[in-house]
Amino acid sequence: MKESNLVIDSLALGPFQTNAYLLTNNDTQESIVIDPGMDPEPLLQKLEGKNVVAILLTHAHLDHIGGVNAVRALTNAPVYIHPLEQEWLTNPELNGSTRWHLPEPIVCQPAENELHDGQTLMLAGFSIQVLHTPGHSPGSCSFVIGRHCFGGDVLFAQSIGRTDLPGGDFETLMISIQDKLFELDDETIVYPGHGPKTTIDTEKTYNPYVTGMLR
């Protein structure tokens, strides 16, 4: 993959300002959506005229799946999620949407495809490495394309994902960060589920949650 082929659009959606990512291959003119969040209208506008071939979900918390139904309806693209959170799409108790004062709970159809640690997806002309990175949630996954990592709510700029929600576990999260994400090249750019992008080297050096735990 030539890095110049990859165009990345980021949109902060909904009340949680969740980052949705639109990845487009300039050569194939195909696109991938990662984490279509709540209030997806700005994303839907970006998708007009796009050939979307996949919807990848880093995990199934309400703020990351709130736009799945709308994007599916517009694009007919299949959804990918880790099997540990397949049921979260259909169960608003599990995805957390019953805990918030929403007009209605978030319920999606099951994903067409399930993700597994270490698999390689070939989508839109990209080779995408799937890393199972639990801790924030049991089925959290990160997607690596070259030196770009889309990690959901695992690792943030000088912070980490919360672990106090159902299925979260701090020790598991730290293992995911150290044994999976920190094994990537230091120059790898991390695109998180919230907030600005960062790099692996920056987080190894400055992230107060992890710098004291490096082996």
C-alpha positions as CSV (number, residue, x, y, z in Angstrom):
1,M,0.0,0.0,0.0
2,K,1.3,3.4,-0.9
3,E,0.6,5.8,1.9
4,S,-0.5,8.4,-0.6
5,N,-3.4,6.2,-1.5
6,L,-5.0,6.7,1.9
7,V,-7.2,9.7,2.6
8,I,-8.5,10.0,6.1
9,D,-11.4,12.2,7.1
10,S,-12.2,12.5,10.8
11,L,-15.6,13.8,12.2
12,A,-16.4,14.3,15.9
13,L,-20.0,13.2,16.2
14,G,-22.8,13.5,18.8
15,P,-22.9,14.5,22.4
16,F,-19.8,12.4,23.2
17,Q,-17.8,13.9,20.3
18,T,-16.9,10.4,19.1
19,N,-14.4,10.3,16.2
20,A,-15.8,8.7,13.2
21,Y,-13.3,8.0,10.4
22,L,-13.8,7.8,6.7
23,L,-11.0,6.1,4.9
24,T,-10.8,6.4,1.1
25,N,-8.4,4.8,-1.4
26,N,-7.7,7.3,-4.1
27,D,-6.7,4.5,-6.5
28,T,-9.8,2.2,-6.1
29,Q,-12.2,5.0,-5.1
30,E,-13.5,2.8,-2.4
31,S,-14.1,3.8,1.2
32,I,-14.4,2.3,4.7
33,V,-16.2,3.8,7.7
34,I,-14.9,3.3,11.2
35,D,-17.2,3.9,14.2
36,P,-20.2,5.8,12.8
37,G,-21.3,7.5,16.0
38,M,-24.4,9.3,17.2
39,D,-25.9,12.2,15.2
40,P,-24.3,11.0,12.0
41,E,-25.6,13.7,9.6
42,P,-22.2,15.3,9.0
43,L,-20.8,11.8,8.2
44,L,-23.7,11.0,5.9
45,Q,-23.0,14.1,3.9
46,K,-19.4,13.1,3.5
47,L,-20.6,9.7,2.2
48,E,-22.6,11.0,-0.7
49,G,-21.2,9.6,-3.8
50,K,-18.7,7.4,-1.9
51,N,-18.5,3.6,-2.6
52,V,-18.4,2.4,1.0
53,V,-17.4,-1.3,1.2
54,A,-17.2,-1.9,4.9
55,I,-18.2,-0.5,8.3
56,L,-15.6,-1.4,11.0
57,L,-16.5,-1.1,14.6
58,T,-13.7,-0.8,17.2
59,H,-16.4,-1.7,19.9
60,A,-20.1,-1.4,20.4
61,H,-20.6,1.3,23.0
62,L,-23.6,3.5,22.1
63,D,-21.5,6.5,21.0
64,H,-19.6,4.4,18.5
65,I,-22.6,2.6,16.9
66,G,-25.3,5.3,17.0
67,G,-24.9,5.9,13.3
68,V,-24.7,2.3,12.1
69,N,-28.3,2.1,11.0
70,A,-28.1,5.3,9.0
71,V,-24.8,4.4,7.3
72,R,-26.0,0.9,6.6
73,A,-29.2,2.2,5.0
74,L,-27.3,4.7,2.8
75,T,-24.4,2.4,1.7
76,N,-25.6,-1.2,2.1
77,A,-22.1,-1.9,3.5
78,P,-21.5,-4.9,5.7
79,V,-20.6,-4.4,9.4
80,Y,-17.5,-6.0,11.2
81,I,-17.3,-6.5,14.9
82,H,-15.6,-8.8,17.4
83,P,-17.8,-11.7,18.4
84,L,-17.7,-10.8,22.1
85,E,-19.7,-7.7,21.2
86,Q,-21.9,-9.1,18.5
87,E,-24.9,-9.2,20.9
88,W,-24.2,-5.6,22.0
89,L,-25.5,-4.3,18.6
90,T,-28.9,-5.8,19.2
91,N,-29.1,-5.3,23.0
92,P,-29.4,-1.7,24.3
93,E,-28.7,-2.8,27.8
94,L,-25.3,-4.1,26.7
95,N,-24.4,-1.2,24.5
96,G,-25.3,1.3,27.2
97,S,-28.0,3.2,25.4
98,T,-30.6,2.5,28.1
99,R,-28.5,4.4,30.6
100,W,-28.9,7.7,28.8
101,H,-31.9,9.9,28.1
102,L,-32.1,9.1,24.4
103,P,-35.2,9.5,22.3
104,E,-35.0,5.7,21.9
105,P,-32.5,3.0,22.7
106,I,-29.9,2.1,20.0
107,V,-30.7,-1.3,18.4
108,C,-28.8,-2.5,15.2
109,Q,-29.0,-5.7,13.2
110,P,-26.2,-8.2,13.9
111,A,-22.9,-7.6,12.1
112,E,-22.4,-9.6,8.9
113,N,-18.7,-10.3,9.8
114,E,-16.8,-11.0,13.0
115,L,-13.3,-9.9,13.7
116,H,-10.5,-12.0,15.2
117,D,-7.1,-11.2,16.6
118,G,-4.3,-11.3,14.1
119,Q,-6.5,-11.6,11.0
120,T,-5.8,-9.5,7.9
121,L,-8.7,-7.9,6.1
122,M,-8.4,-6.9,2.5
123,L,-10.9,-4.0,2.0
124,A,-10.9,-1.1,-0.4
125,G,-7.5,-2.1,-1.6
126,F,-6.0,-1.9,1.9
127,S,-4.4,-4.6,4.0
128,I,-5.9,-4.1,7.5
129,Q,-4.4,-5.9,10.5
130,V,-6.9,-6.6,13.3
131,L,-5.7,-6.5,16.9
132,H,-8.0,-7.6,19.7
133,T,-7.3,-4.9,22.4
134,P,-9.7,-5.5,25.2
135,G,-9.9,-3.7,28.5
136,H,-12.1,-0.7,27.7
137,S,-14.6,-3.3,26.6
138,P,-14.3,-7.1,26.0
139,G,-14.4,-7.0,22.3
140,S,-12.4,-3.8,21.6
141,C,-10.3,-4.0,18.4
142,S,-7.7,-1.8,16.8
143,F,-7.2,-1.6,13.0
144,V,-3.7,-1.1,11.6
145,I,-3.1,0.1,8.1
146,G,0.6,0.7,7.5
147,R,1.6,3.2,10.1
148,H,-2.0,4.2,10.9
149,C,-3.8,2.7,13.9
150,F,-7.5,3.2,14.6
151,G,-7.8,2.2,18.2
152,G,-11.2,3.2,19.5
153,D,-11.2,3.9,23.2
154,V,-8.0,2.0,24.1
155,L,-5.3,4.7,24.0
156,F,-5.8,8.5,23.9
157,A,-3.4,11.4,23.7
158,Q,-1.8,11.2,27.2
159,S,-4.7,9.2,28.5
160,I,-6.3,5.8,28.3
161,G,-9.8,4.4,27.9
162,R,-12.1,4.2,30.9
163,T,-12.5,0.8,32.5
164,D,-15.4,1.4,34.9
165,L,-18.1,0.4,32.4
166,P,-19.5,-3.2,32.3
167,G,-16.9,-5.5,30.8
168,G,-14.0,-3.1,31.4
169,D,-10.8,-4.1,33.2
170,F,-7.8,-1.9,33.9
171,E,-5.2,-4.6,34.0
172,T,-6.5,-6.1,30.7
173,L,-6.4,-2.6,29.1
174,M,-2.8,-2.1,30.2
175,I,-1.8,-5.4,28.7
176,S,-3.5,-4.5,25.4
177,I,-1.6,-1.2,25.3
178,Q,1.8,-2.7,26.2
179,D,1.7,-6.0,24.3
180,K,-0.3,-4.9,21.2
181,L,-0.2,-1.2,20.5
182,F,3.3,-0.5,21.9
183,E,4.7,-3.3,19.7
184,L,3.8,-1.2,16.7
185,D,6.4,1.1,15.1
186,D,7.1,4.2,17.2
187,E,6.1,6.4,14.2
188,T,2.7,4.8,14.0
189,I,-0.1,7.4,14.2
190,V,-2.9,6.6,16.6
191,Y,-6.4,7.8,15.7
192,P,-8.4,7.4,18.9
193,G,-12.2,7.3,19.5
194,H,-12.1,10.7,21.1
195,G,-9.8,13.7,21.0
196,P,-6.7,14.4,18.8
197,K,-4.5,11.9,17.1
198,T,-1.1,11.0,18.6
199,T,1.8,8.6,18.0
200,I,3.0,5.5,19.7
201,D,6.4,7.2,20.5
202,T,4.6,10.2,22.1
203,E,2.5,7.9,24.3
204,K,5.4,5.8,25.4
205,T,7.2,8.9,26.4
206,Y,4.6,11.2,27.9
207,N,1.4,9.2,28.7
208,P,1.3,9.3,32.5
209,Y,-0.9,6.2,32.7
210,V,1.6,4.0,31.0
211,T,5.2,5.4,31.2
212,G,5.8,3.8,34.6
213,M,4.6,0.4,33.5
214,L,6.8,-0.2,30.5
215,R,8.9,-3.3,30.7
